[in-house]
Amino acid sequence: MIGRMERHVAFQRLHNFRDLGGYATGDGSTVRWGRLYRSDSLGKLGRPGGGDDWDRFLALGVRTVVDLRYPWEIERRGRVPEHPSFAYHNLSVEHRPYDQASLAPDVEVGPYLAERYLEVAEDGVEELRRALELVADDDSGPLVFHCASGKDRTGLLAALVLGLLGVDEDTVVADFALTELATERLVADWLANDPGRALVWPHFGRAPGEVMRLFLDGIGDRYGSLTGYATERLGVDDALVGALRHALLEPAPAVSGG
């Protein structure tokens, strides 16, 4: 089982698999360890030589996998191998494809990616709502959600879940930026999987906190807050927030009387 302070789960082929446990909420509760994970593509577990990684993954006791990629990405790169211990859901949250690798070098990473996230927030309403329902279902956990690099679509859903739980914005931004620790390996993966293609954009695989900060600012401008967005666009109500909190939070420790 993952150690209490070890947020990154070590794999050979997965580079951005993280436990979302341990984060504090505004009311003093804490996100449970070993209940919710975010990752880069679990399709890598099905490639030759991934036996140790597969055993390590199964040992986490995951019961639900949510794949946020396009169906064509899954066809091209593969999905997590089937196994009776978990259910698999493909919820393609992004509806406007774009190719980060081919972006011009002068495209600024913060404003560009934040604008793409805002598009996903508007386009992927049904899929994001369904993802939240799965995360909130006690019978679904432990659950892992992922996209290709575990950065953009995954980062948006992670921010949404943490925000609805009451985790502060600075922590949400910091969690997003942890992908920077995996950038070099994510770039190496891309180069290995796309021989002959040029990697033009120097920010490919990057996740500076500015991206998430600008996205949250944009959501705030449109809806007042992340919670306002979830209420107005996703139809998230008190019952769903309560289910999320019940599934994911350790309650605040009781304060003994004097």
LINSUL-V583762 format. One record per backbone hydrogen bond with DSSP energy under -0.5 kcal/mol. CO is the residue of the C=O (numbers start at 1). NH is the residue of the N-H. Records with the same first field share a line. If there is no record, write none. Layout:
CO->NH ; NH
//
This chain:
3->6
5->7
7->19
8->10
14->11
16->18
17->9
18->38
20->23
23->31
25->28
29->25
30->250
31->22
32->35
35->143
36->20
37->145
38->18
39->147
41->44
42->45
43->46
44->47
47->50
50->54
51->55
52->56
53->57
54->58
55->59
56->60
57->60 ; 62
58->61
63->87
64->144
65->67 ; 89
66->68 ; 146
67->91
68->93 ; 94
70->74
71->75
72->76
73->77
74->78
83->86
87->65
89->67 ; 91
90->92
91->93
98->100
99->102
100->103
101->200 ; 201
104->107
108->112
109->113
110->114
111->115
112->116
113->117
114->118
115->119
116->120
117->121
118->122
119->123
120->124
122->125
124->128
125->129
126->130
127->131
128->132
129->133
130->134
131->135
132->136
133->137
134->137
136->138
137->140 ; 141
138->141
142->63 ; 64
143->37
144->66
145->39
146->68
148->41
152->156
153->157
154->158
155->159
156->160
157->161
158->162
159->163
160->164
161->165
162->166 ; 167
163->166
166->26
168->172
169->173
170->174
171->175
172->176
173->177
174->178
175->178
176->179
177->180
178->181
179->182 ; 183
180->183
182->186
183->187
184->188
185->189
186->190
187->191
188->192
189->193
190->194
194->197
198->200
201->204
203->206
208->211 ; 212
209->213
210->214
211->215
212->216
213->217
214->218
215->219
216->220
217->221
218->222
219->223
220->224
225->229
226->230
227->231
228->232
229->233 ; 234
230->234 ; 236
231->235
237->241
238->242
239->243
240->244
241->245
242->246
243->247
244->248
245->249
248->32
249->251
250->30
254->256
//
